[in-house]
Amino acid sequence: MTTSNPQRSIHASIFAAGLLLLIAGRGAVAQQQEWMVKPTKEHELLKRDVGAWDATVKIWPMEGAQAMESKGTETNELLTGGLWLVTRFEGEAGGIPFAGVGTTGYDPVEKKYVGTWVDSMTPHLMITKFDYDADAKTWTGTAEGRDAVAGQPYTAKMIGRYVDDDHRVFEMHMPGQDGKHFKMMEINYKRRAN
């Protein structure tokens, strides 16, 4: 006649339960990895902006006005997973300290690059959408926001161009009083040496 050891049975049960949890956990992680969204070839463009950049900013408050020039810095990093680029800009505008934060990603449903922008000079969120022409190394799109003072909605035109791996140019064209767009801002970026 054999006698059972209750202590041994409890340990065996705990071991078996732990083993089942481990196996189930690995299966859940594998299943989770299957449904997780992976970066597409379009997301490769975001990597191009990663790093620190020195910026020379020109702003024209109205068409025909003399440009105001200032300096700034921009730092870009990819969020874990590679789907979103996060931008932080520090500088000044008209002698006033300026800070802005943006996000850029690719929407596979709309088949467009999309983004957001907030900064220290407006209480309104800006939404951006653009397309990229790889042959011309240029992206074009729109920014929808509200005037910081009057709160009136506007649609600006945006153009970005990669000169080379270490230089890029951004332009924003705003509607003037006559409704026609004029170049309101130009930023020339130079990658900082590591």
N, C-alpha and C positions, 0 to 999 in steps of 0.2 A: 504494500500500500504506500502510495506516495503522498506526501503532505505538501500543500502549496504554501509558498511564502508570500504573505500579503504585501510585504514591503517590495519584493521583487516584481510583483504584478503591477503595483502602482508605478514603479520606475519604468517598466516596459510600456505601460499605457501612456505615460508622459512622453517617453521617447517616440512612440508611434504617432502621437498627436503632433509633436513638434516636427517630425519628418513630414507628415501630411501638410502642415502649415507651410513648411519650407517649399515643398513641391508646388503647392497651390500658389504661394507667393511668386515663385519663379514663373509660373504660368500666367499670373496676373500681370507681371512686369512685361513679359513677352507680348501678351495681348495688348497692353497699354502701348508698347512701342509700335505695334502694328498700326494702330489708329492715329498715332501722333502725326501731325502735319510736318512734312519735311520741306526744307528749302528747295525751290525750283531753280532752273537756270537763270530766271529773271532776278532772283535774289543775289546772284553773283555781283550784280551792279552795286549793291549796297556796300560790299567789301571795299570798293574802290575809294570810298570816303572815310574809311576807318583811320583814326589817328588824329594828330594835332595839326592845326592849320593857322597861319597868320593871315589876317584879312585886312584889305584896304577897301573901305566902304565909301562910295560916293552917293549922295542923296540930292535929288533935285526936288524941292518942295512944290514947284509948279513948272509947267512947261516954259522954257526960255530962261528960267532962273539960273543963277550961278550955283554950281555944285558945292555942297558942304562935304568935306572929306574928313574921315576919322579912321582909326585903327581898331582892330579887335582880334580876338582869338576864338577859334572854334575847335571843339573836341567831339569826335564821333566814335561811338562804340556800338558793336552788335550785341543785342540781347542774347542770352543763352538760347540756342536753337537756330540762330541765324535768320529769323524771320523779320526782325525789326532793327532799324538803325536809330539810335538815340543821339540827338544833336544838342550840344550846349554851347551857346554863344555868349561871350562877354565882351563888352566894348563901351562906347559912348556915342550918343547922337546929339549933336548941337551942344556939346559940353555937359550933357546929362548922362550919368551912368546908365548902361543898358544891359539887360540880360534876357536871353530867350532860350526856350527849350522846344525841340521838335522831334517828331517821330516820322519815319518813312518806312513803308513796307510795300509788298506787291499783293494786290487783290486778284486771285486767280479767277474769280467769278466775273468781275468787271474787266479783267485783262488790262488793268492800269496800275501804275504806282500810285499809292495814296499816302497821305500824311496829315499831320496836325502841327500847329504852331501856336505857342503862347509866348508873350513877352511882357516886360515890365512897363510897357507904355500903352497897353490896351487891355480892357477887361473882357475882350471878345476872343473866342476861339476861331482860328483860321483852319479851313479844311482845304487840302491840296490834292489835285489829281493830275497825273501827267503820263506821257508816253516817252519812250526812249528810242532813238534812232542810232543803232550801233555803228552804222557806216559813217554817219556824220559826227558821232560821239557827242550827240546833243539831245537834251530832253526838253520838251515843251509841254506846257499845261496851264492850268488855272488855279487860282487861289480864291476861295470865297470867304469873305469876312465881313466885318462891320467897321465903319469909320469910328475911331477911338473917341471923338468928340461928340458927333451928332448921332452915332449909332446906326447910320444908314448903311444898308447892305451894298457891297460892291463885288465885282469879279475882276481880279487882276490877271494879267498874263505873266507867265513865268518862262524863262529860258535859261537853261544851264548848258555849259559846254566844257568838255575836258580838253584842255590844251595838250597836256601830257600827263604822266602819272603823278607829277608833283605840282601841277598848276590847273586851276579850273576857274571858270567865270560864271557868275549868276546875275541875271537881270530880272527886275520886276517892273512891269508896265502897268500903270494905274489909269483909270478913266479920269480925264480932266474935266473942267467945267463944261466943255462943249460935248462931252461924252466920248471923245476919241481918246485912245490910250497913248500915253507918253512914257518914256523911260524915267521912272521915279527913283530907281536904285540900281546900282551896279556894285558887285562885290568881286574883287580879285583875290583868289586864295592861293597861298603858297604853302606847301607841306613843310612842317618843321622837321629839321634834321634830328635824328635820334641821338 
